[in-house]
Amino acid sequence: MAGRINDDDVKAVRDAVPIDAVVSEYLQLRNAGGGNLKGLCPFHDEKSPSFQVSPSKGLFHCFGCQEGGDTIAFVMKIDHLQFSEVVERLAAKAGITLRYEEGGYNPSHQRGERIRLVEAHKAAAQFYVEQLDGPEAEIGRKFLAERGFDQAAAAHFGVGYSPAGWDHLTRYLRGKGFSDKELIASGISQDGRRGPIDRFRGRLMWPISDTAGDIVGFGARKLRDDDNGPKYLNTPETAIYKKSQVLYGIDLAKKDIAKASRAVVVEGYTDVMACHLAGITTAIATCGTAFGGDHIKILRRLLMDNGSARVIFTFDGDAAGQKAALRAFEDDQKFAAETYIAIAPDNMDPCDLRLAKGDEAVRDLVEPRTPLFEFALRQIVGRYDLETPAGRAAALDEAAPVVAKIKTGSVQREVAVQLAGFVGILDQEYVVHRVNQLAQWARGRGDQRGPARSSSRAGAKHQQAQAPAGPSGPSGPALNLRSPAHRTERELLKLALQKPALVSPAFDAYGTDEFTAPPYAAVRECIAEVGGAELGVTETREYLVQVLDATPNETVRKLVTELAVEVFHGKSIDEAYAGEHLVKVRLRAVDRRIDDVQGSLARLGSNVAPDHLAAAQNEVWVLQQYAQSLRNSGADAL
């Protein structure tokens, strides 16, 4: 086993890699105020952003599902990695050489599985790119040139060539230190009669990257007639490649998708290339599978469920393209964005269109034309003979349930009126009533199939139904946040975690019993365990890491991250604000102690011993004087 990563190096990695830069690789972040950023949580479905990132603290927290932690915790959860794997991955990005205790430098074969598989793909991609320049790859270069892609375009997208031999790449990667087991697990190689052989041979190669930019798979295009394999061959399902969870081009397009609030979904690798080269840098494609729910989740995090966002699907106009569009419409309800379909003249895909009519024709193609819901309804209705009453009734029977899924009443009614026109039923109110009836039946059955939305003919801003509840919050004693005491204690703990200089050193003299909510008392205890808030005056981020490490369980840990990123309620967070909350918490603790002592005396009555009575009365007098001093002098009396 490899040694433990040096603690100083772990700290260096945390400091060197900004959490907002890492999180932004997976979702769009916007200003949330108070120096924080917000976005749609990647760990549960939600329609409004409750996921917050604090760059200054190096922490994230979701107020919806209660997930939280630092940069390392975020990557561990979103990419399902071990702690050491994440540190190694981030260290590589930051150019930090890690030291390992109890074993010296970590040998490459002992590193985490995901990192090794990603490294194998990176090395393979470079190998393929180099092979594209060779004599054997002339057929591949010709294929690209015939589709309008020069050498610069191939280099921009990392297109390469896999030699036709049995094991050229396998032998190359062995020489780079990768084991046969790793090559098989990566999907780059496959078992042969005498050991591993190359999976891809004699094909044009496209690297497929995840949202973070790591190459996780390949798409391979057949070039020769004697190749008996499928036209396109993709990497099989592996530990790092799930075809339903990757989008080709997302690493290149994600920033522009977030910036423009628009995504263009095309059908193939060359279509993505054609769109990008034509200036449509928001183009992406699925990889050997239909566009589905996991793809929608990726786009929603980038589009932030902006009501003005648009997703344009460019399917061929043939039967297969129409079928793909209808499949996409089945998941349309999961979007908040407006969804459209664009079909090129003569059923050309973007690549063919660019060759035939140039870049401007491609740009014109992806301008929104037909709302996807309208296209889907027309396709459904078009299957029936609308010249007969039976045909119109059958068309309505199939199409009305689709419209009934729209949860927003005004939009549902407008689309129902449109449906009446499509079918040819003059009594629009009959169709509206029928759709309403189906919607009511669905609600009565508890037919919750995810948040609904739709477009109107005029492009009206649609509303999204309540998203399914995310994972429940942390277990533990409930907090009555309507209690003034609890609100004040919460605010004081936020000050101690986020702005320790404002409450130190007074805060460190506060006892755990001064916090009446048990979860808050647990957080106070964690702060005390690491040496108090004064530790965070000079280095807040490392102080927060130590507090998180001191938490006794996941419940308290989540509460600490929540308090460390939550915005303050006051307008000016200064010494006066901090002093006000220090005084309130202390004053309530003093008043509680006075009540306890007086209550104890009242219960004892005449049975109290004289010396005990005198001591108790003296304590009450001292406490009352202290309380009065706090009321008169504020924080100066602490």
C-alpha positions as CSV (number, residue, x, y, z in Angstrom):
1,M,0.0,0.0,0.0
2,A,1.1,3.5,-0.7
3,G,1.9,5.8,2.1
4,R,-0.3,8.4,3.6
5,I,-0.2,11.8,1.8
6,N,1.7,14.4,3.8
7,D,-0.6,16.7,5.7
8,D,1.2,19.9,4.6
9,D,0.8,18.8,1.0
10,V,-2.9,18.2,1.4
11,K,-3.2,21.7,2.8
12,A,-1.2,23.1,-0.1
13,V,-3.6,21.4,-2.5
14,R,-6.6,22.9,-0.7
15,D,-5.1,26.4,-0.8
16,A,-3.9,26.1,-4.5
17,V,-7.1,25.0,-6.1
18,P,-10.0,27.5,-5.6
19,I,-13.3,25.7,-4.8
20,D,-15.3,27.9,-7.2
21,A,-13.0,27.0,-10.1
22,V,-13.5,23.3,-9.4
23,V,-17.3,23.5,-8.9
24,S,-17.6,25.7,-12.0
25,E,-16.4,22.7,-14.0
26,Y,-19.7,20.9,-13.2
27,L,-22.3,23.7,-12.9
28,Q,-22.9,27.3,-13.5
29,L,-22.4,29.6,-10.5
30,R,-23.9,33.1,-9.9
31,N,-23.4,35.7,-7.3
32,A,-25.4,35.0,-4.2
33,G,-24.3,38.0,-2.2
34,G,-21.9,38.2,0.8
35,G,-19.0,36.9,-1.3
36,N,-20.8,33.6,-1.9
37,L,-21.9,32.0,-5.2
38,K,-24.9,29.8,-5.9
39,G,-26.1,27.2,-8.4
40,L,-28.3,24.2,-8.9
41,C,-27.2,21.4,-6.6
42,P,-25.5,18.5,-8.5
43,F,-26.5,16.1,-5.7
44,H,-30.3,16.4,-5.8
45,D,-32.9,17.7,-8.2
46,E,-34.2,21.2,-7.5
47,K,-35.8,24.0,-9.4
48,S,-34.2,26.9,-7.7
49,P,-30.6,27.2,-6.6
50,S,-29.9,26.3,-2.9
51,F,-26.3,25.2,-3.5
52,Q,-23.8,27.8,-2.2
53,V,-20.1,28.1,-2.5
54,S,-17.9,30.3,-0.4
55,P,-14.6,30.9,-2.2
56,S,-13.0,32.7,0.8
57,K,-13.7,29.7,3.1
58,G,-13.1,27.0,0.5
59,L,-16.4,25.4,1.4
60,F,-19.7,24.5,-0.3
61,H,-23.1,23.7,1.2
62,C,-26.5,22.8,-0.1
63,F,-29.4,24.2,1.9
64,G,-31.7,21.7,0.2
65,C,-30.0,18.3,0.7
66,Q,-27.5,19.4,3.4
67,E,-24.4,18.1,1.5
68,G,-21.4,20.2,2.2
69,G,-17.6,20.3,2.7
70,D,-14.5,21.5,1.1
71,T,-13.1,21.2,-2.4
72,I,-11.9,17.6,-1.8
73,A,-15.2,16.5,-0.4
74,F,-17.0,18.0,-3.4
75,V,-14.9,16.1,-5.9
76,M,-15.0,12.9,-3.8
77,K,-18.8,13.0,-3.9
78,I,-19.5,14.1,-7.5
79,D,-16.9,11.8,-9.1
80,H,-17.1,9.0,-6.6
81,L,-13.4,9.0,-5.7
82,Q,-11.4,8.2,-2.6
83,F,-9.7,11.0,-0.6
84,S,-6.2,10.2,-1.9
85,E,-7.4,10.0,-5.5
86,V,-8.9,13.5,-5.3
87,V,-5.8,15.0,-3.7
88,E,-3.7,13.4,-6.4
89,R,-6.0,14.7,-9.1
90,L,-6.1,18.2,-7.8
91,A,-2.4,18.2,-7.1
92,A,-1.7,17.3,-10.7
93,K,-3.8,20.3,-11.8
94,A,-2.0,22.6,-9.5
95,G,1.5,21.3,-10.3
96,I,2.1,20.1,-6.8
97,T,4.4,17.1,-6.2
98,L,3.0,15.1,-3.3
99,R,5.0,13.5,-0.6
100,Y,3.9,10.2,1.0
101,E,4.7,9.1,4.5
102,E,5.5,5.6,5.5
103,G,6.5,4.7,2.0
104,G,8.2,7.6,0.2
105,Y,7.0,8.6,-3.2
106,N,3.9,6.9,-4.3
107,P,4.5,4.5,-7.2
108,S,2.3,5.1,-10.2
109,H,0.8,1.6,-10.1
110,Q,-0.5,2.2,-6.6
111,R,-2.5,5.3,-7.5
112,G,-6.3,5.4,-7.5
113,E,-8.2,3.5,-10.2
114,R,-10.0,6.4,-11.7
115,I,-6.8,8.5,-12.0
116,R,-5.0,5.6,-13.7
117,L,-7.8,5.0,-16.2
118,V,-8.0,8.7,-17.0
119,E,-4.2,8.8,-17.4
120,A,-4.4,5.8,-19.8
121,H,-7.0,7.6,-21.9
122,K,-4.9,10.7,-22.0
123,A,-1.9,8.8,-23.2
124,A,-4.0,6.9,-25.7
125,A,-5.5,10.1,-27.1
126,Q,-2.0,11.5,-27.6
127,F,-1.0,8.3,-29.3
128,Y,-4.0,8.5,-31.7
129,V,-3.3,12.1,-32.5
130,E,0.3,11.3,-33.5
131,Q,-0.8,8.4,-35.7
132,L,-3.1,10.7,-37.7
133,D,0.0,12.2,-39.3
134,G,1.3,8.8,-40.5
135,P,1.0,7.2,-44.0
136,E,-1.6,4.6,-42.9
137,A,-3.9,7.4,-41.7
138,E,-4.3,8.9,-45.2
139,I,-7.8,7.4,-45.4
140,G,-8.7,9.2,-42.1
141,R,-7.3,12.6,-43.2
142,K,-9.3,12.2,-46.5
143,F,-12.5,11.4,-44.6
144,L,-12.0,14.6,-42.6
145,A,-11.1,16.8,-45.6
146,E,-14.2,15.6,-47.5
147,R,-16.3,16.8,-44.6
148,G,-14.7,20.2,-44.5
149,F,-12.2,19.6,-41.6
150,D,-8.6,20.6,-42.0
151,Q,-5.6,19.8,-39.8
152,A,-6.3,22.6,-37.4
153,A,-9.9,21.5,-36.9
154,A,-8.7,17.9,-36.2
155,A,-6.2,19.2,-33.7
156,H,-8.7,21.4,-31.9
157,F,-11.0,18.5,-31.3
158,G,-8.2,16.0,-30.6
159,V,-9.2,13.8,-33.5
160,G,-6.8,10.9,-34.1
161,Y,-6.3,7.6,-35.8
162,S,-6.0,4.0,-34.4
163,P,-3.6,1.8,-36.4
164,A,-5.0,-1.3,-38.0
165,G,-2.6,-3.7,-36.3
166,W,-3.7,-5.9,-33.4
167,D,-1.9,-4.3,-30.4
168,H,0.0,-1.2,-31.4
169,L,-1.6,0.9,-28.6
170,T,-1.6,-1.9,-26.1
171,R,2.2,-2.3,-26.4
172,Y,2.7,1.5,-26.3
173,L,0.7,1.9,-23.1
174,R,2.5,-1.1,-21.5
175,G,5.7,0.8,-22.2
176,K,4.2,3.7,-20.3
177,G,3.8,1.6,-17.2
178,F,0.1,0.6,-17.5
179,S,-0.8,-3.0,-16.6
180,D,-2.9,-5.4,-18.7
181,K,-5.6,-5.2,-16.0
182,E,-5.7,-1.4,-16.3
183,L,-5.9,-1.5,-20.1
184,I,-8.8,-4.0,-20.0
185,A,-10.6,-2.1,-17.3
186,S,-10.2,1.2,-19.3
187,G,-11.9,-0.3,-22.4
188,I,-8.9,0.8,-24.5
189,S,-7.9,-2.9,-24.9
190,Q,-9.8,-6.1,-24.9
191,D,-9.0,-9.8,-24.3
192,G,-7.5,-11.6,-27.3
193,R,-6.3,-15.2,-27.7
194,R,-2.8,-14.4,-26.5
195,G,-3.5,-11.5,-24.2
196,P,-4.9,-8.0,-24.6
197,I,-5.3,-6.4,-28.0
198,D,-6.4,-3.0,-29.2
199,R,-10.2,-2.5,-29.1
200,F,-10.1,0.2,-31.8
201,R,-8.2,-0.6,-35.0
202,G,-8.0,1.2,-38.3
203,R,-10.5,3.9,-37.3
204,L,-10.8,7.6,-36.9
205,M,-10.9,8.5,-33.2
206,W,-12.7,11.2,-31.2
207,P,-11.8,11.6,-27.5
208,I,-14.8,11.9,-25.2
209,S,-14.3,14.1,-22.1
210,D,-16.4,14.5,-19.0
211,T,-17.6,17.9,-17.8
212,A,-14.3,18.4,-15.9
213,G,-12.3,17.9,-19.1
214,D,-10.9,14.4,-18.3
215,I,-10.9,12.1,-21.3
216,V,-13.0,9.1,-20.3
217,G,-13.7,7.3,-23.6
218,F,-13.5,7.3,-27.3
219,G,-15.8,7.3,-30.3
220,A,-14.4,5.4,-33.4
221,R,-15.6,5.8,-37.0
222,K,-15.2,2.9,-39.5
223,L,-13.1,3.9,-42.5
224,R,-12.6,0.7,-44.6
225,D,-15.1,-1.6,-46.3
226,D,-13.3,-4.7,-44.9
227,D,-14.0,-3.5,-41.3
228,N,-16.9,-5.7,-40.3
229,G,-17.7,-3.7,-37.1
230,P,-20.4,-1.1,-36.7
231,K,-20.1,2.3,-38.4
232,Y,-19.4,3.9,-35.0
233,L,-17.9,2.0,-32.1
234,N,-17.7,3.6,-28.6
235,T,-15.9,2.7,-25.5
236,P,-17.8,0.1,-23.4
237,E,-19.3,0.9,-20.0
238,T,-16.4,1.3,-17.6
239,A,-15.8,2.7,-14.1
240,I,-15.3,6.2,-15.7
241,Y,-17.4,6.0,-18.8
242,K,-21.2,5.8,-18.7
243,K,-22.6,6.6,-22.1
244,S,-25.9,7.9,-20.6
245,Q,-23.9,10.4,-18.5
246,V,-21.5,11.9,-21.1
247,L,-22.0,14.5,-23.8
248,Y,-19.5,14.9,-26.6
249,G,-18.1,18.4,-26.7
250,I,-19.4,19.4,-23.2
251,D,-15.8,20.3,-22.1
252,L,-15.5,22.7,-25.0
253,A,-19.1,24.0,-24.8
254,K,-19.9,24.3,-21.1
255,K,-18.7,27.9,-20.6
256,D,-20.6,29.2,-23.6
257,I,-23.7,27.2,-22.7
258,A,-23.7,28.9,-19.3
259,K,-22.9,32.3,-20.7
260,A,-25.5,32.2,-23.5
261,S,-28.1,30.2,-21.6
262,R,-28.4,28.0,-24.7
263,A,-27.4,24.6,-25.8
264,V,-27.6,22.9,-29.2
265,V,-28.0,19.1,-29.2
266,V,-26.8,17.5,-32.4
267,E,-26.5,13.8,-33.4
268,G,-22.8,13.1,-34.1
269,Y,-19.2,14.0,-33.6
270,T,-18.8,15.7,-37.0
271,D,-22.0,17.7,-36.4
272,V,-20.5,19.1,-33.2
273,M,-17.3,20.0,-35.1
274,A,-19.3,21.6,-37.9
275,C,-21.3,23.7,-35.4
276,H,-18.3,24.9,-33.4
277,L,-16.4,25.8,-36.5
278,A,-19.4,27.7,-37.8
279,G,-19.5,29.7,-34.5
280,I,-22.2,27.6,-32.7
281,T,-19.9,26.9,-29.7
282,T,-22.7,25.6,-27.5
283,A,-23.1,22.4,-29.6
284,I,-22.9,19.0,-28.0
285,A,-23.9,15.4,-28.8
286,T,-24.8,12.2,-27.1
287,C,-22.5,9.2,-27.5
288,G,-24.2,6.2,-28.9
289,T,-27.4,6.6,-27.0
290,A,-30.6,8.6,-27.0
291,F,-30.7,11.9,-25.2
292,G,-32.1,11.2,-21.7
293,G,-32.6,12.2,-18.1
294,D,-28.9,12.1,-17.1
295,H,-28.0,14.3,-20.0
296,I,-30.7,16.8,-18.9
297,K,-29.2,16.9,-15.4
298,I,-25.9,18.0,-16.9
299,L,-27.5,20.7,-19.0
300,R,-29.7,22.0,-16.2
301,R,-26.7,22.6,-14.0
302,L,-25.2,24.7,-16.7
303,L,-28.4,26.5,-17.7
304,M,-29.4,27.2,-14.1
305,D,-33.0,26.5,-15.0
306,N,-33.2,30.0,-16.4
307,G,-36.7,30.6,-17.7
308,S,-35.2,32.3,-20.8
309,A,-32.7,29.4,-21.5
310,R,-33.1,27.5,-24.8
311,V,-32.2,24.0,-25.8
312,I,-32.4,23.3,-29.6
313,F,-32.4,19.8,-30.9
314,T,-31.2,19.3,-34.5
315,F,-32.5,15.9,-35.6
316,D,-32.7,14.6,-39.2
317,G,-36.1,14.9,-40.8
318,D,-36.2,11.2,-41.6
319,A,-38.1,8.6,-39.6
320,A,-35.2,7.9,-37.3
321,G,-34.8,11.6,-36.6
322,Q,-38.5,12.0,-35.9
323,K,-38.3,9.1,-33.5
324,A,-35.3,10.6,-31.7
325,A,-37.2,13.9,-31.3
326,L,-40.2,12.2,-29.8
327,R,-37.9,10.4,-27.3
328,A,-36.4,13.7,-26.4
329,F,-39.9,15.1,-25.9
330,E,-40.7,12.4,-23.3
331,D,-38.1,14.1,-21.0
332,D,-39.0,17.6,-22.1
333,Q,-41.0,18.1,-18.9
334,K,-37.8,17.9,-16.9
335,F,-36.4,21.1,-18.4
336,A,-37.2,24.6,-17.3
337,A,-35.6,25.8,-20.6
338,E,-37.6,26.4,-23.7
339,T,-37.0,23.4,-26.1
340,Y,-37.1,23.6,-29.8
341,I,-36.4,21.4,-32.8
342,A,-34.5,22.4,-35.9
343,I,-34.6,20.4,-39.1
344,A,-32.3,21.4,-42.0
345,P,-33.6,21.6,-45.5
346,D,-33.4,18.4,-47.5
347,N,-32.9,16.5,-44.1
348,M,-29.2,17.5,-44.0
349,D,-27.3,17.3,-40.7
350,P,-25.2,20.3,-39.7
351,C,-22.0,18.7,-41.1
352,D,-23.6,18.2,-44.6
353,L,-25.3,21.6,-44.4
354,R,-22.0,23.4,-43.7
355,L,-20.4,21.6,-46.7
356,A,-23.3,22.5,-49.0
357,K,-24.2,26.0,-47.9
358,G,-21.5,27.3,-45.5
359,D,-21.2,28.4,-41.9
360,E,-24.0,30.9,-42.2
361,A,-26.5,28.2,-43.1
362,V,-25.5,26.3,-39.9
363,R,-26.0,29.4,-37.8
364,D,-29.4,30.0,-39.3
365,L,-30.4,26.4,-38.7
366,V,-30.1,26.5,-35.0
367,E,-32.1,29.6,-34.5
368,P,-35.3,28.4,-32.7
369,R,-38.0,27.5,-35.2
370,T,-40.5,25.0,-33.9
371,P,-41.2,24.4,-30.2
372,L,-40.5,20.7,-29.4
373,F,-43.9,20.2,-27.9
374,E,-45.6,21.4,-31.1
375,F,-43.4,19.2,-33.2
376,A,-44.2,16.2,-31.0
377,L,-48.0,16.9,-31.1
378,R,-47.9,17.3,-34.8
379,Q,-46.1,14.0,-35.2
380,I,-48.7,12.2,-33.0
381,V,-51.6,13.7,-34.8
382,G,-50.1,13.1,-38.2
383,R,-50.4,9.4,-37.7
384,Y,-54.2,9.5,-38.0
385,D,-56.7,10.1,-40.7
386,L,-58.1,13.4,-39.6
387,E,-60.7,13.4,-42.3
388,T,-62.8,10.9,-40.3
389,P,-64.4,11.4,-36.9
390,A,-62.8,8.1,-35.7
391,G,-59.4,9.4,-36.8
392,R,-59.8,12.7,-35.0
393,A,-61.0,11.0,-31.8
394,A,-58.1,8.6,-31.9
395,A,-55.6,11.4,-32.4
396,L,-57.1,13.3,-29.5
397,D,-56.9,10.2,-27.3
398,E,-53.2,9.9,-27.8
399,A,-52.3,13.6,-27.7
400,A,-54.5,14.9,-24.9
401,P,-52.6,13.0,-22.1
402,V,-49.3,14.6,-23.4
403,V,-50.8,18.1,-23.0
404,A,-52.3,17.1,-19.6
405,K,-48.8,16.7,-18.2
406,I,-48.3,20.4,-18.4
407,K,-48.8,21.6,-14.8
408,T,-49.1,25.4,-15.5
409,G,-52.8,25.9,-16.1
410,S,-52.6,28.9,-18.5
411,V,-50.0,27.2,-20.7
412,Q,-51.9,23.9,-20.6
413,R,-55.0,25.7,-21.8
414,E,-53.2,27.4,-24.6
415,V,-51.6,24.2,-25.8
416,A,-55.0,22.4,-25.6
417,V,-56.4,25.1,-27.9
418,Q,-53.6,24.5,-30.3
419,L,-54.2,20.8,-30.1
420,A,-57.8,21.3,-31.1
421,G,-56.6,23.2,-34.2
422,F,-54.1,20.4,-35.1
423,V,-56.7,17.7,-34.8
424,G,-59.4,19.8,-36.6
425,I,-61.9,19.9,-33.7
426,L,-63.9,23.1,-33.9
427,D,-65.1,22.9,-30.2
428,Q,-62.0,24.1,-28.5
429,E,-63.6,24.1,-25.1
430,Y,-64.3,20.4,-25.4
431,V,-60.6,19.7,-25.9
432,V,-59.7,22.0,-23.0
433,H,-62.1,20.2,-20.8
434,R,-60.8,16.8,-21.9
435,V,-57.2,17.8,-21.1
436,N,-58.3,19.3,-17.7
437,Q,-60.1,16.1,-16.8
438,L,-57.0,13.9,-17.6
439,A,-54.8,16.2,-15.6
440,Q,-57.2,16.0,-12.6
441,W,-57.3,12.2,-12.8
442,A,-53.5,12.1,-12.9
443,R,-53.3,14.3,-9.8
444,G,-55.8,12.1,-8.1
445,R,-53.7,9.1,-8.7
446,G,-50.6,10.9,-7.4
447,D,-49.1,10.7,-10.8
448,Q,-45.9,12.6,-10.1
449,R,-43.5,12.2,-13.0
450,G,-41.2,15.0,-12.3
451,P,-41.4,18.8,-12.6
452,A,-43.4,19.9,-15.6
453,R,-43.0,22.8,-18.0
454,S,-43.9,23.7,-21.5
455,S,-43.7,26.4,-24.1
456,S,-46.5,28.5,-25.5
457,R,-46.8,29.6,-29.1
458,A,-45.7,33.1,-28.1
459,G,-42.8,31.7,-26.2
460,A,-44.4,32.6,-22.8
461,K,-42.2,32.0,-19.8
462,H,-43.1,28.7,-18.4
463,Q,-43.3,27.6,-14.8
464,Q,-41.9,24.5,-13.3
465,A,-43.8,22.4,-10.9
466,Q,-42.3,21.6,-7.5
467,A,-39.3,19.4,-7.9
468,P,-39.2,16.1,-6.1
469,A,-37.8,16.6,-2.6
470,G,-34.2,16.0,-2.2
471,P,-32.6,13.8,0.4
472,S,-33.7,14.6,3.9
473,G,-31.6,16.9,6.0
474,P,-29.4,15.8,8.8
475,S,-30.9,13.9,11.7
476,G,-30.6,15.2,15.2
477,P,-32.4,17.6,17.5
478,A,-34.7,20.0,15.7
479,L,-34.0,23.7,15.7
480,N,-36.7,26.1,16.4
481,L,-35.4,29.0,14.3
482,R,-38.3,31.1,15.3
483,S,-36.8,31.3,18.7
484,P,-34.9,34.5,19.1
485,A,-32.3,32.7,21.2
486,H,-31.7,30.1,18.5
487,R,-31.5,32.7,15.8
488,T,-28.9,34.7,17.8
489,E,-26.9,31.6,18.6
490,R,-26.8,30.7,15.0
491,E,-25.7,34.1,13.9
492,L,-22.9,34.1,16.6
493,L,-21.6,30.7,15.4
494,K,-21.6,32.0,11.8
495,L,-19.5,34.9,13.0
496,A,-17.1,32.6,14.9
497,L,-16.7,30.4,11.7
498,Q,-16.7,33.1,9.0
499,K,-15.3,36.2,10.7
500,P,-13.5,35.0,13.8
501,A,-11.6,38.3,14.2
502,L,-14.8,40.1,15.0
503,V,-15.7,37.9,18.0
504,S,-12.3,36.9,19.3
505,P,-11.1,36.6,22.0
506,A,-14.5,37.1,23.8
507,F,-16.2,34.2,22.0
508,D,-13.6,31.6,23.3
509,A,-14.7,32.3,26.9
510,Y,-18.3,31.2,26.1
511,G,-19.2,27.8,27.5
512,T,-21.0,25.1,25.5
513,D,-24.0,25.5,27.9
514,E,-24.5,29.1,26.7
515,F,-25.9,27.6,23.4
516,T,-29.4,26.3,24.1
517,A,-29.9,24.3,20.9
518,P,-28.0,21.0,21.2
519,P,-26.7,21.1,17.6
520,Y,-25.3,24.6,18.2
521,A,-23.7,23.4,21.4
522,A,-22.0,20.6,19.4
523,V,-20.6,23.1,17.0
524,R,-19.4,25.3,19.8
525,E,-17.6,22.3,21.3
526,C,-15.9,21.6,18.0
527,I,-14.6,25.1,17.8
528,A,-13.3,24.8,21.4
529,E,-11.6,21.5,20.6
530,V,-9.4,23.1,17.9
531,G,-8.3,25.9,20.2
532,G,-11.1,28.4,19.7
533,A,-12.1,31.0,17.2
534,E,-8.9,33.0,17.7
535,L,-7.2,30.3,15.7
536,G,-9.1,31.4,12.7
537,V,-8.0,35.1,12.9
538,T,-4.9,34.6,10.8
539,E,-5.9,31.6,8.6
540,T,-9.6,31.1,8.4
541,R,-9.6,28.3,5.8
542,E,-7.2,26.0,7.7
543,Y,-9.2,26.8,10.9
544,L,-12.4,25.7,9.2
545,V,-10.7,22.5,8.0
546,Q,-9.7,21.7,11.6
547,V,-13.2,22.4,12.9
548,L,-14.6,20.1,10.3
549,D,-12.1,17.4,11.3
550,A,-13.2,17.8,14.9
551,T,-16.9,17.1,14.2
552,P,-18.1,13.9,15.9
553,N,-20.4,12.8,13.2
554,E,-21.8,13.7,9.7
555,T,-24.8,15.6,11.2
556,V,-22.5,18.1,13.0
557,R,-20.2,18.2,10.0
558,K,-23.0,19.3,7.7
559,L,-24.2,21.9,10.1
560,V,-20.6,23.4,10.3
561,T,-20.4,23.7,6.5
562,E,-23.9,25.2,6.5
563,L,-23.0,27.8,9.0
564,A,-19.7,28.5,7.3
565,V,-21.3,29.5,4.0
566,E,-24.7,30.9,5.1
567,V,-25.1,34.7,4.6
568,F,-25.6,36.9,7.6
569,H,-28.9,38.6,8.3
570,G,-27.4,42.0,9.1
571,K,-26.6,44.7,6.5
572,S,-23.3,45.7,8.1
573,I,-21.2,42.8,9.5
574,D,-18.8,44.7,11.7
575,E,-17.6,44.9,15.3
576,A,-20.9,46.4,16.4
577,Y,-22.9,43.6,14.8
578,A,-20.6,41.0,16.4
579,G,-20.8,42.7,19.8
580,E,-24.6,42.8,19.7
581,H,-24.8,39.0,19.2
582,L,-22.1,38.3,21.8
583,V,-24.0,40.3,24.3
584,K,-27.4,38.7,23.5
585,V,-26.1,35.2,23.8
586,R,-24.3,36.0,27.1
587,L,-27.2,38.0,28.5
588,R,-29.7,35.2,27.9
589,A,-27.3,32.7,29.5
590,V,-27.0,35.0,32.6
591,D,-30.8,35.4,32.8
592,R,-31.2,31.6,32.6
593,R,-28.8,31.1,35.4
594,I,-30.6,33.7,37.6
595,D,-33.9,31.9,36.9
596,D,-32.3,28.6,37.7
597,V,-30.9,29.8,41.1
598,Q,-34.1,31.6,42.1
599,G,-36.2,28.6,41.1
600,S,-34.0,26.3,43.1
601,L,-34.4,28.5,46.2
602,A,-38.2,28.7,45.7
603,R,-38.5,24.9,45.5
604,L,-36.4,24.5,48.7
605,G,-38.4,27.1,50.6
606,S,-37.7,27.2,54.3
607,N,-35.6,24.1,54.1
608,V,-32.6,25.8,52.6
609,A,-29.5,26.0,54.7
610,P,-28.5,29.5,55.8
611,D,-25.0,29.3,54.2
612,H,-26.5,28.0,51.0
613,L,-29.1,30.7,51.0
614,A,-26.5,33.4,51.4
615,A,-24.3,32.0,48.7
616,A,-27.2,31.7,46.3
617,Q,-28.4,35.2,47.0
618,N,-24.9,36.6,46.5
619,E,-24.6,34.7,43.2
620,V,-28.0,36.2,42.0
621,W,-26.9,39.7,43.0
622,V,-23.6,39.3,41.1
623,L,-25.4,38.0,38.1
624,Q,-28.0,40.7,38.2
625,Q,-25.2,43.4,38.3
626,Y,-23.5,41.7,35.4
627,A,-26.7,41.6,33.4
628,Q,-27.3,45.2,34.0
629,S,-23.8,46.1,33.0
630,L,-24.3,44.1,29.7
631,R,-27.5,46.0,29.0
632,N,-25.9,49.4,29.7
633,S,-22.4,48.9,28.3
634,G,-22.9,46.2,25.7
635,A,-19.8,44.4,24.5
636,D,-17.5,46.5,26.7
637,A,-18.9,44.6,29.7
638,L,-17.9,41.2,28.4
